[in-house]
Amino acid sequence: MPLSAKPPKNSIPIGEGKWIEFIDLTGRYEGAIEIDLLLNDLEPLWSALETQCVAGCCGLDAFDFYPENIASAKEGLVASTVCQNLSSLQAALKELDGDVVLSRRLNNYADIAVFHALLVHLQRNLCA
């Protein structure tokens, strides 16, 4: 895809000309599983990446998931702990009985595949 291409609506930008595409949730919101308790151990990471706005206002658009921002955030974190917590979160998500997740902290509903792709992206940039 060309660098000038605009990301699809509601996608998650993860680099110049790169994004995780939104999967439509129409008709699936009611079955969303709240995951905030699973996210607690990653609060330092979410706080470090919340640089564009605040999640309460903008949801995932408040976070900068570009590799260079993740690298900057990494400097203030204990990377081994964050990497372990990301792995634990992924394992916990696999045990969920549903395909839509809700986080009030991140102010976001997401298809579990989209959220998983975001976690994989974070792991690649934090744990490599």
C-alpha positions in Angstrom: 0.0 0.0 0.0 1.4 3.4 -0.8 2.5 5.7 2.0 0.0 8.3 1.0 -2.9 5.9 1.4 -5.2 6.8 4.2 -6.0 4.2 6.8 -9.5 2.8 6.8 -11.9 4.3 9.3 -11.4 3.1 12.9 -8.1 1.4 12.1 -5.2 1.5 14.5 -2.2 3.3 13.0 1.0 1.4 13.9 3.6 3.1 11.6 3.9 5.2 8.5 1.5 3.7 6.0 0.7 0.8 8.3 -2.3 0.0 10.4 -4.4 -2.7 12.0 -7.7 -2.7 10.2 -10.9 -2.4 12.2 -13.2 -5.4 12.1 -16.9 -4.4 12.2 -18.6 -5.1 15.5 -22.2 -4.5 14.3 -24.5 -6.7 16.3 -21.7 -7.9 18.6 -21.4 -5.2 21.2 -23.7 -6.8 23.7 -21.5 -9.9 23.9 -18.3 -7.9 24.7 -16.2 -9.2 27.5 -14.7 -6.5 29.8 -10.9 -7.0 30.0 -9.8 -4.1 32.3 -8.7 -6.5 35.1 -6.4 -8.2 32.6 -4.9 -4.9 31.5 -3.9 -3.7 35.0 -0.4 -5.0 34.9 0.2 -3.1 31.7 -0.9 0.3 33.0 2.7 1.8 32.8 2.8 0.8 29.1 -0.7 2.3 28.4 0.2 5.5 30.3 3.5 5.8 28.4 1.8 5.4 25.0 -1.1 7.7 25.7 0.5 10.8 24.1 -2.0 12.0 21.5 -5.0 12.7 23.8 -6.6 10.9 26.7 -8.3 7.5 26.2 -11.5 8.8 27.9 -11.9 11.2 25.0 -10.4 9.5 22.0 -10.2 5.8 22.8 -7.3 4.1 21.0 -6.7 7.2 19.0 -5.2 8.7 22.1 -2.3 6.2 21.9 0.8 6.4 19.7 1.6 2.9 18.5 4.3 3.9 16.1 7.6 2.0 16.6 9.6 5.1 17.5 7.1 6.0 20.3 7.1 2.5 21.6 10.9 2.7 21.7 10.7 5.9 23.7 8.1 4.4 26.1 10.3 1.4 26.6 13.0 3.6 28.1 10.9 4.3 31.2 9.6 0.7 31.6 11.1 -2.6 32.8 10.9 -4.3 29.4 11.2 -7.8 30.8 8.2 -7.3 33.0 6.1 -5.6 30.3 7.0 -8.4 27.9 5.9 -11.1 30.4 2.7 -9.2 31.1 2.0 -8.9 27.3 2.4 -12.7 27.0 0.2 -13.3 30.0 -2.5 -11.1 28.6 -2.4 -12.9 25.3 -2.7 -16.2 27.1 -5.7 -14.9 29.1 -7.4 -13.6 26.0 -7.2 -17.1 24.4 -9.2 -18.4 27.3 -12.0 -15.9 26.9 -15.4 -17.2 25.6 -16.1 -14.5 23.1 -14.8 -12.5 20.1 -15.4 -8.9 21.2 -13.5 -7.2 24.1 -14.2 -4.0 26.0 -11.8 -1.9 27.9 -13.1 1.1 29.8 -9.5 2.1 30.5 -8.7 2.2 26.7 -12.2 3.4 26.0 -12.6 0.9 23.3 -14.5 -2.1 22.0 -12.5 -4.3 19.6 -12.8 -7.6 17.9 -10.4 -9.9 19.8 -8.4 -10.5 16.6 -7.7 -6.7 16.3 -6.7 -6.5 19.9 -4.5 -9.5 19.5 -2.8 -7.9 16.5 -2.1 -4.8 18.6 -0.5 -6.9 21.3 1.7 -8.7 18.7 2.8 -5.3 17.4 3.6 -4.1 20.9 5.6 -7.3 21.6 7.6 -7.0 18.3 8.6 -3.5 19.2 9.2 -4.0 22.9 10.4 -7.5 23.3 12.6 -8.1 20.2 
